[in-house]
Amino acid sequence: MVDTDSNGDLRESSVSRRRFMAATGATGAAMGIAGCLGGDDDEDGPTTIQLSADADFQEIEDEIEAALYDAGLSEEIELEVLPGDFETDSRREDYQAALDAGRGDPDIFMMDSGWTIPFILREQVLNLEEELSDDVLSRVENEYLEAAVDTATHPETGELFALPFFPDYPVMQYRKDLVEEAGYDPEGENWATEPMSWQEWAEMVADVWDYHGGEDEYTYGFTTQAAAYEGLACCTFNETMSSFGGAFFGGRENLFDRSDRPVTVTEEPVIETIRMMRAFMYGDEDEEAHPDFPQITNDDLVQYTEEDAREPFTNGNAIFHRNWPYSVVINGEEDAFGEDLGTMPLPYGVSPGDSQYDGLGGTQHALGGWHLAVNPNSNNVQAALEVLEAFVDDDVMLTIFELNGNLPPVPEVVEAADPGELGPIGRYLDTLAVAGEHTIPRPVTDVWPQQAAQVYQEVHDAYTQTKTPEEAMEDLQEQLETSDQD
């Protein structure tokens, strides 16, 4: 979501270049952008700032650059988007190699919120607290999504080292036409804003899938991401486990501090989560599958990251699909499903009051997202900072939201926008609002990159029937306890 997604939410996209927009309610005013470049680059001509980002940002590079100029960025600065690696783990390794080698390019890194803090702790990215204008710093502190800012700041000093670019939280997408043909009434039952339990939802999916011919007509009732990669640890498993009231480390208060926390992955809610997913993929042929849940898909899911899971849905071969907002833009286009695309919050395992941990249970959506961090080795630091300050403008945020489905990091920007000016994503703001109010971050500490690999490997072993749920979580318990003490 990674973005991963961010995100565990990295992906490729075929979003079309649509008209440039000027959303109603946006401030449109640039904040604190410096008037000169300072002297990082003595050569004549424009200064080119290289931004390493997702491949889909390269597709809308011209539109982003125009929006930055409208926000007050000097036209003596040009933006060049360099597509980063598709997988978030590989992207992190590429950045690590560049910074370890002292390379000056790219000038700006688009960093996963799940692994920005280790770069901050190693002091490998520029301290923005000392560089950005007071107006921008004040806005980030007071208006940006707090959970996103937490993953862009030094956990000990509270100083800002990265600018939150966009948060990410998933929704459940579905074929409204197929659901209605099976006799359901999504609008009358307020599916867009009222979460179902996993039990109710799975039984409904099984019914709709069966009504339309089951696997003979649609290979999947449901697709999601369950490959052995960051997105499984940070996002799909994390959010589903949290909806059952389970936790990696005993609740939300332990997400960002590993100094003295319990490891709780062998508890029953965590085991129940795995058993439910095995029921979804294998049905009653699996002795470890939860007996109360129907089969609604198959084990292709254990190979799927974001785009692998999206393509069957977009191609008309699945009925329900969990993914990030970027895919809502793709699937909501008129040449895809248009208004036949529906969205709903993710289902819940137990009611919020039924979890032993505060803030868990109920609908939970993994908080993915990405930040912009400046390379301290850049030859164009001042120009890079000017680019960052231009990204703080409301219209820049909304342009990216419309064209690519990336949520503005300031919730009020979305609330003030005219849905009719946002393209397909504008039809789904009500679901996105619910998802944004019920997010669960990953446990971002300096050891999370190591622990994420431990989580996704053990969960994947359980999903692929290599281990029983209990065996996998007992092994994970031991690994997490050891890495927390390192």
N, C-alpha and C positions, 0 to 999 in steps of 0.2 A: 506497500500500500506502500511495498512496499510496496505502495507504496502499498508496494507495497507498498507498498506497499506494500504504499507505499508502504513502497511500499511494500518488503514482500509484495509490493504492489507495482512493480515495473511491468511495462507492456509495450507492444507495438500497436499502432492504431492506424486506421484508414479514414480518420475524420476529414471530411471535405472542408475546403476553405470557403467559409461563408462570408457574408457581408460584415464589415466592421460595425460595431454597435456603440451607441451612447446610451447607457441604461438610465432610466428615470430614477432619481433619488441619489445618484452617486455624486460625490463632492466635486470630482473632476479637477481638483486643485493639487498641484505638486507641493510636496512638503519638504522644505529644507534642502533643496538640491543646490549644490555649490555652483557658482557662476563660472569657474574656470577649472582647468584640468590640473593645475598645480605644477607639473613638470616631471611626471613619471616617464614620459615619452618625448624625447627631444626631436624626433623626426618630424618632417613636414607632413601634412595631410591628416586624415582622420585617424583616431585611435581605435583599434579593433579590440573589443573585449570578448574573449572566448568563454562561453558558458557550457560546461559539460552537463547535459541533461538527457531526458528521455528522447527517443527518436521522434516521437510525435511532436515535440516542441520544434524540431527542425522544420517540420511541415508547415508550421504557422509562424516561422521566424519573422517574416516580413510584417505580419499583422502585429506581433508583439513589439517589434521595433517601432512601428508607427505609433502604437499606444504609448510607448515610453517617451517618444518625442512629444506627443500631445501632453504628457504629464510634466514636461519641462526639461527632459534630458537634452543636453547639447547635441546638436546634429553633427558635431565633430567627433562623436563617439558612435561607433557602429557595433552592432551585436552579431556575433557568430555563434550559432548553437552547434556544439559537437555532440553527436549521439553517444551516450554512454552505453555500457554493456547492459543487455536485457535483464540479467539476473542481478538482484541487489547484492548478493554475496560477492560476485565477480566485480561489480562496480566498486564496492568497498576496497577490494584488493588492489584494483587499478589506482584508486586514489592514494592508498597507502604507499604503493610503489612510487608514485609521482612525488609525493611529499617527502618520503624518505630520501629520494634522490635530489631533492632541492630544486625540482623543475619549476619554472616560472609559468608554465601553461598547464591546464587552462587557468584563466584568471579567477573564475568563479566555479565552485563545485556545487552541484545539486546533490545534497546528502540526505540519505534516509534518516528520518527522525529516530530510528531504532539504533543507529550506530554513530550519530554525531557526537555524543558525549565522550566516547573514547578518544576521538580526535581533539576535543576540547581539553581533556585531561592531559594529553600529551603536548599541549600547546602548539599544535600543528596548523591551526587556522587562526586568522586574525581576530583579535579582541575588538569587537564592534563597539563595545561600551566606550572606548577611547576615540572612536572614529566617526560614528554617525551623529547627525545633528540632534540637539535636545528635543526638537519637535518629533522626530522619528522615534527616538528612544522612548519618549513619553507615550506615543501612540501604541507602540508595541507592548509596553508595560500595562497600559490601561484598557486597550481595546481588542488586542489580539486574543485568540483562544488560549486560555491559560495553560491547558495541557500541552499545547504545541510549544509554547514559549518555554515550558519546563524542560523540554528535551533539546532546547537550543541554547541553554545557559549553563554556566559552570555550576555544578551541584554544590560546591562549597562556598564560592564567592558570590554567586548570583549574577555574575556579569554575563552580558549577551555576547555570544560568539558566532551566532548564525541568525539570519532573518527567516522566520517561518514563511515559506513560500505558499504551500497549500496543505491543509490537513486532508485526511482521507478517512472516510468511514463507509462501509459497504451497505448495500440494501439487497433485499431479495427481489429479483425481477421475475416476471412471469408473463405468459401469453394470455392476455385478458380475453381474447376471442375464444381460445380453447376452454378456458375456465367457465366462461358464460355458457358455451354450448353444452357443457356438462351439468348445467343447472345451478351454478353458483352465482352470487350477486356481490361482486367485490365492492362496488360503490355503496350499495345499500347496507353492507356489513362493515363499511369503513376500514377495508383492508389497508388503505394507504397510511393510516395513522394508528390503528389499534393492533398490537402484536397478538399473534396466536401462540399457544403452547406448541412445542415441538410435536407433541402427541396429536393434537388437533390438526396441525399443518400437515404432518406426514400422512395421516389417514386421508386428508383431502387430496394431497398429491397423488396418492395411490389410486384413489377413486377417479380422478381426472385422467390419469395415465391409462387406467384400464378402460375407461369410457372411449378413449380415442385409439384403442387397439393395442395398448401396451407396447412392449418392446418391438413388436412387429411393425409398428408405424412410427414410433418415436423411441429412439434408442435409450433415451434417458428421461425419467420423470424429473430429474434434478441433476444439475452439475455444480461443482464447487472445486476448490483447490485443495488437494491432499497429497501432492508430491513431497518428497523429502527435500525441503528447501525452507528458507527463512519465513516465507509466507504461511507455512503450516504452523510454525512455532509462535510467531508474533500475532497471528491474525485468525485464521479459521479455527484452529484448535483453541486458542486463547479465548476467543469470544464465545464459542459454544460451551466450553468448560465453565466460563464465568456465568453464563446464563443458567447453568445447573447449580450455581453457588460454589463452584470449586475454584481453586487458586493454586498457582505455582508456589507462592511463598506466604500463605496465610493472610491474604487480604490486600486491599489497596494501599494501606499505610506502609507496606514493605516494598513497593514497586521500585523505588529509586534509591534505596539504602540497603546494602547487603551486610552491614556491620553485625547485626544480631537479629536474624530472622529465621523462622522455621521453614522447612521444606515440606510441602503438604500435598504432593502429587499422588500419594497412595490412598488418599481419602476417597470415600465412596462417590461423591459427585464427579470426580475426575474419571473414575472407572466407568461410571454410568455413561459419561460422554462417549467414551471409546466404544462401549457396547452398543450404543445407539447408532453410531456411524457404521459399525460392522453390520447391524441389521439393515441399514439403508443399502449397503453394497452387496451383502450375501444372503440376506433373508434367513429363514429358519434352517438352512443347510449348515449354518455356522453355529456350533455349540456355544460359542462365546457371545453370540449376538443377543441383544436385548430382546426378550420375547414379546414385549408390548409394542414394538415398532415394526411397520411393514417394510418390505424391500421396495425402494423407489428409484434405484439406479443400479449401476454395476461397478466393479472394481477398476474400471478405467480411471476413476478419479484419483487413484494413488499415483498416477503419472502426470496429473494436471497441475500446471501453474495457471496464471490469469488467462492468458490468451488461449491455452489449450482448452480451458473450461468454457470460455466465451464462444469459441467458434461453433461448436455444435448447437448452441442456443441461437446464435445469430443466423446460422444456416438452416434453422427450422427443424432441428433434430432433438430438441429438449424443450420441456414445458416450464421449468423453473430454473433459476440461475442466480447464484450468489456472486456478486462482484462489486467493484468500486464504481464511483460515478462516471469515470471516463467511458465505461461500457454502456451506461444509460444513454449517453449522447449517441453512440454508434447505433444501438438498438432502437432508439427513439426516432431516428431519421425516417423520412417518408419512404426512402428506398429500402428500409428494413421493415419495422413493424408499425411505425408511426404511433397513432393513438391506441393501437392494439397492444402496446407494451404497458404493463402495469408494474407498480413497485409497492413494496410493503416492508415494514421493519422486520428484522430477523426474529424468528420465534424464540421462546424462552423455555428453559427446562423446569424451573421452579419460580414461584412468585418471589419478589424481592424480600419479603419478610421471612421466607423459609430458608434463607442462607444463614449460616453461622457467622458470615463475614459481612460487615457493613458495605453497602453499595454493590453487592453481587446478587445474582439471581435476577429474574426479569430479562427483558430484551437487552442484549449487549452487542455492541458493534466495535470491532477492533479499531483503535485509533492509529491509523497509518499517517503518512504524510512525509513531506520533504522540506528541507531548508536550503537556503543559499548561504554558502560560506566562502569567504574571500581567501585566496591563496596568498599567504604572506610573502611568498617568493616572486609574486607577479612583478613585472616591470611597469604595470599600469594600475597600481593600487588605488590611486585617487579616482581614476575613471571608473574602476570597478565599484567603488563605493557610491559614486554618482548613479550607477545603474541600479544598485540595491535601493537607493533612496527613491528612485522613480518607480520601482516595483511596489512601493507603499501606497501609491495612488489608487483610489477606488476604481476608476475606469480601467486601469491596467488589470486589476484583479478580475473585474467583470468580463473583460475581453477574453481572458484566459479561461474563465468559467464557461462562457458561451461556446468558445471554439474547441475546448478540450475537456470540459467537464471537471476541471480542477477547482475545488471549493475555495473561495476567498478565506484567508486566515482570520478575517474580522467578521464575526457572525452578523453584525448589523448591516454590513454591506449587502448581504443576500436579502435580508429582511426589507431593505429600502428599495431594492431593485424591482422593476416591472417584469413579472414573469413572461409577459408577451414579447419582451425584448431579448430574451435569453435563449431562444431556439428550443430544441427538444427538452433540454434539462429543466426549462421553466415549468413544465407540467408536473414535475416531481419534487418540488420544493417542500411540500408538506411531509413527505416521507423522509427526505433528507434532514428536515428539522428535528423529527423524532429521533433519527439515528444520531444526530449530533448531540442530542441531550442525554444519550445513553451510550457513552463510549467507554472502552476499557483499554488503557495503554498497555504496552508490553513492559516488562520489568527492566527498564533501561539503566543499567549500571556499567561500570568499566568491563565487567566480565560477561555481559549479555551476548556479544558475538560468539563466544565459546559456548555459553549455555544454550543459546538458540539452536546450535548444531546438535547438542545433546538432546534437546527436546524433540526436534523434528525427526531425528533418527529413531528414537525410541517410540514415539507416537506412530511413525511410519511402520516400524516393525509390528506394532499392534494392529494397525490398519491392514497390513498385508498378511496377517495371520501367522507371521514368523514367530511371534510371541503372544502369549495370552495378555490381556490388559493388565492383570496383576503383575506378571513377570516384567513387562515393559516398564511399568511405573515403579516397581521396586528397584530396577536397575537405574532408572532415571533419578530416583530419590538419592541413591548413593552418589551418582555423578554430580548432581547439583550441590549436595552438601560439601563434597570435596572442592568443587570450583569456587563456592562461596568462601571457603577458608583459605584459598590461595592468596 
